Amino acid sequence: MKMSEIIKIRGLNFGYDEEVILKDVNLDIRNGDFVALVGPNGSGKSTFLKLLTEQISFQQGEIKLFGQNINEFSDWTKLGYISQEVKEFNDSFPATVKEVIGANLYKEFGRFKLLNLRLDQKINRVLELVDMLEHKERQIGNLSGGQQQRIFIARALVSEPKVIFLDEPLVGVDIENQNKFYKLLNRLNQELELTILIISHNIEAVIQYANRVFHFAKQKITPLSASQVVESSLC
């Protein structure tokens, strides 16, 4: 697998008012990495992903995406993001799987804002990747929690990103479907060379596939080996 730096962080500092969340963070993420972000609640994991997607601005330091300073970066189609709000998805929302995924292609619809054959084929492709093509015309609210998670992965993939950020996407999903989900992410990571950063509390599952683990605590981000994660009994 070809490895090259896609995220570079130097001297990153961030806080809210008087509270310091992250202090003097330095790290690199390479193309093809499967990165697990672990640590206690409130340690800055979600904040970190929001900084990388420019949802919030840092006070000091440097973030580079694909070699560009983040404030100059414009090709956001290279990044997919699945937030915590996915678990609060309204099951009564009147949309099919096809429509939910197609919404992420809105800019490509053209003058008449129609989902043409080419875009429909893109939807089919990502649904095949997540083994959900047979559910294309179903109402998304009629799917199980695990199936919905696969659809939101497909929705992120349809814009063909190079990296996907997942902010605790499996809250409320049973262990069996969590394990299936991690296997899916691993397959996408291996087959597509898709870079993955995921916040997870299921440490035993995620370290089977992650090649890098970062622990958040006391304003710091510390790289750990899989054995260190197990020994520390992180959650």
C-alpha positions as CSV (number, residue, x, y, z in Angstrom):
1,M,0.0,0.0,0.0
2,K,1.4,3.3,-1.0
3,M,1.9,5.6,2.0
4,S,2.2,9.4,1.8
5,E,1.4,12.1,4.2
6,I,-2.1,13.6,3.9
7,I,-2.5,15.3,7.3
8,K,0.3,17.2,9.0
9,I,-0.2,18.9,12.4
10,R,2.4,21.0,14.2
11,G,2.0,22.9,17.5
12,L,-1.8,22.7,17.5
13,N,-3.5,24.5,20.4
14,F,-7.2,24.8,21.0
15,G,-9.5,25.6,23.9
16,Y,-12.9,27.1,24.9
17,D,-12.6,30.3,26.9
18,E,-10.3,29.4,29.8
19,E,-10.4,25.6,29.2
20,V,-7.5,24.1,27.2
21,I,-8.6,21.1,25.2
22,L,-5.6,20.3,23.1
23,K,-2.0,21.6,23.7
24,D,1.0,21.5,21.4
25,V,-0.2,18.6,19.3
26,N,2.2,17.2,16.6
27,L,1.3,14.3,14.4
28,D,1.1,13.0,10.9
29,I,-1.5,10.8,9.1
30,R,-0.5,8.9,6.0
31,N,-2.5,7.8,3.1
32,G,-4.0,4.3,3.8
33,D,-3.8,4.6,7.6
34,F,-6.6,3.1,9.7
35,V,-6.5,5.3,12.8
36,A,-8.4,4.7,16.0
37,L,-8.9,7.7,18.3
38,V,-9.5,6.5,21.9
39,G,-9.7,8.0,25.3
40,P,-12.2,9.3,27.9
41,N,-15.2,11.4,27.1
42,G,-14.4,15.1,27.0
43,S,-10.7,14.5,26.1
44,G,-11.0,16.3,22.8
45,K,-11.5,13.5,20.2
46,S,-14.6,15.0,18.6
47,T,-13.1,18.5,18.8
48,F,-10.0,17.2,16.9
49,L,-12.1,15.9,14.0
50,K,-14.0,19.2,13.9
51,L,-10.7,21.0,13.6
52,L,-9.6,18.8,10.7
53,T,-12.8,19.5,8.9
54,E,-12.7,23.2,9.6
55,Q,-16.0,23.2,11.5
56,I,-14.1,25.1,14.2
57,S,-10.9,27.1,14.1
58,F,-7.8,26.5,16.1
59,Q,-6.0,29.3,18.0
60,Q,-2.4,28.4,17.3
61,G,-0.3,26.0,15.2
62,E,-0.5,24.5,11.8
63,I,-2.8,22.0,10.1
64,K,-2.0,20.9,6.5
65,L,-4.4,18.7,4.4
66,F,-2.8,17.1,1.3
67,G,0.1,19.5,1.6
68,Q,-2.0,22.7,1.9
69,N,-2.7,24.9,4.9
70,I,-6.2,24.2,6.0
71,N,-7.3,27.8,5.5
72,E,-6.3,27.5,1.9
73,F,-7.6,24.0,1.3
74,S,-10.7,23.9,-1.0
75,D,-11.2,20.4,-2.3
76,W,-13.4,19.2,0.5
77,T,-14.7,16.3,-1.6
78,K,-11.5,14.5,-0.6
79,L,-12.8,14.3,2.9
80,G,-15.9,12.4,4.1
81,Y,-17.3,13.1,7.6
82,I,-19.9,11.1,9.6
83,S,-20.9,12.9,12.8
84,Q,-22.4,11.8,16.1
85,E,-25.7,13.1,14.9
86,V,-26.1,10.1,12.6
87,K,-27.2,8.1,15.6
88,E,-30.0,10.6,16.2
89,F,-31.3,10.1,12.7
90,N,-35.1,10.5,12.5
91,D,-36.4,7.1,11.5
92,S,-39.6,8.7,10.2
93,F,-37.8,10.8,7.6
94,P,-39.6,10.1,4.3
95,A,-36.6,9.3,2.0
96,T,-35.3,6.2,0.3
97,V,-31.8,5.0,0.5
98,K,-31.2,6.2,-3.0
99,E,-32.4,9.7,-2.1
100,V,-30.2,9.9,1.0
101,I,-27.1,9.0,-0.9
102,G,-28.0,11.1,-3.9
103,A,-28.3,14.2,-1.7
104,N,-24.5,14.1,-1.5
105,L,-24.3,14.4,-5.2
106,Y,-26.5,17.6,-5.4
107,K,-23.8,19.7,-6.9
108,E,-23.5,17.3,-9.8
109,F,-27.2,17.2,-10.7
110,G,-26.9,19.8,-13.4
111,R,-29.3,22.5,-14.6
112,F,-32.5,20.6,-13.9
113,K,-31.3,19.1,-10.6
114,L,-32.1,15.6,-11.8
115,L,-30.4,12.3,-10.7
116,N,-29.2,11.1,-14.1
117,L,-28.0,7.6,-15.1
118,R,-24.3,8.4,-14.5
119,L,-25.0,9.5,-10.9
120,D,-27.4,6.6,-10.4
121,Q,-24.6,4.3,-11.3
122,K,-22.3,5.9,-8.8
123,I,-25.0,5.2,-6.1
124,N,-25.2,1.6,-7.2
125,R,-21.4,1.3,-6.9
126,V,-21.2,2.6,-3.4
127,L,-24.2,0.5,-2.3
128,E,-22.4,-2.6,-3.7
129,L,-19.3,-1.6,-1.7
130,V,-21.2,-1.7,1.5
131,D,-23.4,-4.7,0.5
132,M,-26.6,-2.8,0.5
133,L,-27.6,-2.5,-3.2
134,E,-30.8,-4.6,-2.6
135,H,-32.0,-2.0,-0.2
136,K,-31.7,0.9,-2.7
137,E,-35.4,1.7,-2.9
138,R,-36.3,1.1,0.7
139,Q,-37.2,3.9,3.1
140,I,-34.1,4.5,5.3
141,G,-36.2,4.6,8.4
142,N,-37.2,1.0,7.9
143,L,-33.6,-0.2,8.1
144,S,-31.9,-1.4,11.2
145,G,-29.3,0.7,13.0
146,G,-26.4,-1.3,11.5
147,Q,-27.9,-1.0,8.0
148,Q,-28.4,2.7,8.4
149,Q,-24.7,3.0,9.3
150,R,-23.7,1.3,6.1
151,I,-25.9,3.7,4.1
152,F,-24.2,6.7,5.7
153,I,-20.8,5.2,4.8
154,A,-22.1,4.8,1.3
155,R,-23.3,8.4,1.3
156,A,-19.8,9.6,2.4
157,L,-18.2,7.3,-0.3
158,V,-20.2,8.5,-3.2
159,S,-18.2,11.8,-3.5
160,E,-15.1,9.6,-3.8
161,P,-13.1,10.9,-0.8
162,K,-9.5,10.0,0.1
163,V,-10.2,10.0,3.9
164,I,-13.2,9.5,6.1
165,F,-13.7,10.8,9.6
166,L,-16.1,8.9,11.8
167,D,-17.2,10.5,15.1
168,E,-18.5,7.6,17.4
169,P,-20.8,6.2,14.6
170,L,-21.7,3.0,16.5
171,V,-23.4,4.3,19.7
172,G,-26.5,2.3,20.1
173,V,-25.5,-0.4,17.6
174,D,-25.2,-4.0,19.0
175,I,-21.9,-5.7,19.2
176,E,-22.5,-8.1,16.4
177,N,-23.3,-5.3,14.0
178,Q,-20.4,-3.2,15.3
179,N,-18.0,-6.1,14.4
180,K,-19.5,-6.3,10.9
181,F,-19.1,-2.5,10.6
182,Y,-15.4,-2.7,11.5
183,K,-14.9,-5.5,9.0
184,L,-16.5,-3.3,6.4
185,L,-14.2,-0.4,7.2
186,N,-11.2,-2.7,7.1
187,R,-12.2,-3.9,3.6
188,L,-12.7,-0.4,2.3
189,N,-9.3,0.6,3.8
190,Q,-7.6,-2.3,2.1
191,E,-9.4,-2.4,-1.2
192,L,-9.7,1.4,-1.8
193,E,-6.7,2.5,0.2
194,L,-9.2,4.7,2.0
195,T,-7.7,6.5,5.0
196,I,-9.9,6.2,8.1
197,L,-10.0,8.1,11.3
198,I,-12.6,6.8,13.8
199,I,-13.5,7.6,17.3
200,S,-14.3,4.4,19.1
201,H,-15.0,3.0,22.5
202,N,-15.0,-0.6,21.3
203,I,-11.3,-0.9,21.7
204,E,-11.1,-4.7,21.4
205,A,-12.8,-4.6,18.0
206,V,-11.1,-1.6,16.5
207,I,-7.5,-2.5,17.3
208,Q,-7.9,-5.7,15.2
209,Y,-7.9,-3.5,12.2
210,A,-6.3,-0.1,13.1
211,N,-2.6,0.2,12.2
212,R,-2.3,3.3,14.4
213,V,-3.9,4.2,17.7
214,F,-3.9,7.7,19.3
215,H,-4.9,8.2,22.9
216,F,-6.4,11.5,24.0
217,A,-5.9,12.6,27.6
218,K,-4.8,15.6,29.6
219,Q,-4.7,17.9,26.6
220,K,-2.3,15.6,24.7
221,I,-2.6,13.1,21.9
222,T,-0.3,10.1,22.4
223,P,0.5,7.4,19.8
224,L,0.1,3.9,21.3
225,S,0.8,0.4,20.1
226,A,-2.0,-2.2,20.2
227,S,-0.4,-3.9,23.2
228,Q,-0.2,-0.7,25.1
229,V,-3.9,-0.1,24.5
230,V,-4.8,-3.5,25.9
231,E,-2.5,-3.2,28.9
232,S,-4.0,0.2,29.7
233,S,-7.6,-1.0,29.4
234,L,-8.6,2.2,27.7
235,C,-12.2,3.0,27.1
